[in-house]
Amino acid sequence: MIYIIDSLLIILFGIIVFQDFKFRAISWYLLPLLTAILIYKSALVLSYVIILKYLMFNMGFLVIQFIGLTVYMSIRNKKIVNIIDSSIGLGDLLLLVVLCFAFSPANYIVFYIISSVFTLLGVMGYRLFSRKEIVEIPLAGAQSCLLIILVMYSFFFSPILFYSDDFVLSIIGI
């Protein structure tokens, strides 16, 4: 059953990659479908209490990130700034919310940081070798690309425990 779920995730993330890189937008219907699959996958290994606990922590982390970004951009522009569509796209934000169901708290933070760095390096590399100006960064597409790699690695090689913080915490020594 997990192979079917992972295959569906790879397909959906692939569609997001294609749409975000080609059109700089993603179809809204992909997000509820992705949410349902991620909730189902997490329910296979976690209790609903733990799923809710992880969701609340991950959402809290996102809220803190976006409040901080809003404050920073407002101070920088000397007026209150709505960061949606000026700094980050609505699809990017909604995908980050959906991905709250895909990870335990430490894994979510690590994914958020690594995917942000991955995207930043990709954009910098693109700017280095291309004459085209990038106006909008395909964050949802880049994050989905990384997720495809992680799910495929877990699928074909060694299972990645997306819902366990043990590996991440052992690396940082906790």
N, C-alpha and C positions, 0 to 999 in steps of 0.2 A: 504493500500500500504506500509506503514512504517513497518508493521509486516513482509511482504515479504522481504523487504530490510534488516531488522535486522536479519531475519532467514538466508539469504544469507551470511551476514557478519559473523554470528556465524559459519556457515559451513566453510567458507574460513579461518577464524581465527583458527578453529579446525584443518584444514588440515595443516596450518602453524605450529601449536603446534606439531602435530604428526611428520611432516617432520623434524623440527628443533631439536626436542628431540631425534629422532631416527637416523637421518642421518647427523645432524649438517649442514644442507643446506635446502633451500626452492626452490621450482620450480619457475622459472622466470615468467611463465605465470600467476601465482597468483597475481602478483603485478599490472599489467595493469588492470586486472579484478577487483581487490580491489579498485584501483584508480577510475575506471569508476563508481563503485557503490557508493563510498564515495562522488564523485563529484555530482552524481545524488541526493543522500540523502541531501547534503548541499544545492543544488539548490531548494529543496522543501521548505526550510525555510529561505534562504538568497538570496539576490540579487547577481549577478555575480561580481559586484564591491566589495561587502563585502567579498565574497569568495576569490577574488584576493588579497584584503587587508590582510586577515587572512593568506593566503598562503605566501605572501611576508614576513610578520612578523615571521611566524613559520619557514620558510626557513632561514631567517636571524639569528634567534636564533640557528638553527642547524649549520649554517656556523660558527658562533662565537664559538660554542662548539667544532667543529672539528678543527678549526684553533688553539684554545687553547690546545686541546689534541695533535695536531701535534707538536706545539711548545714545550709543556711539554716533550713529548716522544723524540723529537730531542735533547733537552738540556740534558735529562737524559742519552741518548745513545751517546752523543757527536758527532752526525752526523744527517743529515736530514733523517727523518723516514717517510715512507709512511705508515700511520696507517691502511689502508685497508688491511685486511688479516693478519696484524701483531698485531693489537690491537682490531680491530672490523671487523667483516665479511662484505662483500659487501651486502649480503642479509639483515643483520641487519640495515645497513645504508639506503638501499633502502626502507625498511619498514618504517623507521623513516621519510623519505621523503614522502612516500605515506600517512602516518598518519597526515601530515600537512593539509590534506583535511578533517580530521575527527574532528578537534577541533578549538575552538576560541583560541586566543593567550594565555590567562591566563590558560585555561584548558589544552592546549598543554604543557606548562611549568610544570604544576602540574602533568600531566600524565607522562611526561619524568622523573621527579624526583622520583615520586612514583614507576614507573615501574623499574627504575634503582635500587632503594633501595630494592624493592621486589625481583629482580633478584639477587642482592648481598646477601641478607639474605638467599635466596634459595640455592645459591651455597655454602655459609658458612655452612648451615645446612647439605647439602649433603656431604661436606668434613668432617664434624664432625662424621657422621654416616656411611660413606662408606670408604672402603679402596682404591677405584679406584681414580686415579688422573684425575681431569677435565682439559683437555687441551684447549678445546673450550667451551665457555659459550653460551648456546642457548638463546641469548637476544631476538631475534625475536619471538621465541616460548614463552618465559616468558611474553613478552609484549602482545602477542596475547592471552595468557591465561587470563591475567588481563582484556583485552578488552572483551573477552567472558563473564567474570563475570559482567562487567559494562553493556554490552548490554542486558544480560539476566535479570539483576536487573531492568534496564529501561523497559524491555519488560514485566516483570511479576509484578513489584511492583510500583515504582514511576519513572516517566520519568526523565531521566538525561538530562539536557540541555547542550549537548556537544558544541553547538555553541553560548552559552551565558556566558560571564564572570561574570555576576552579583553575582552568588553564591560565587565564589572564591574571588572576590573583597570585598564582604561583610564580609567574614571571616577575611581577612587581614586589614579590616577597611578603605577601600578606597571608 
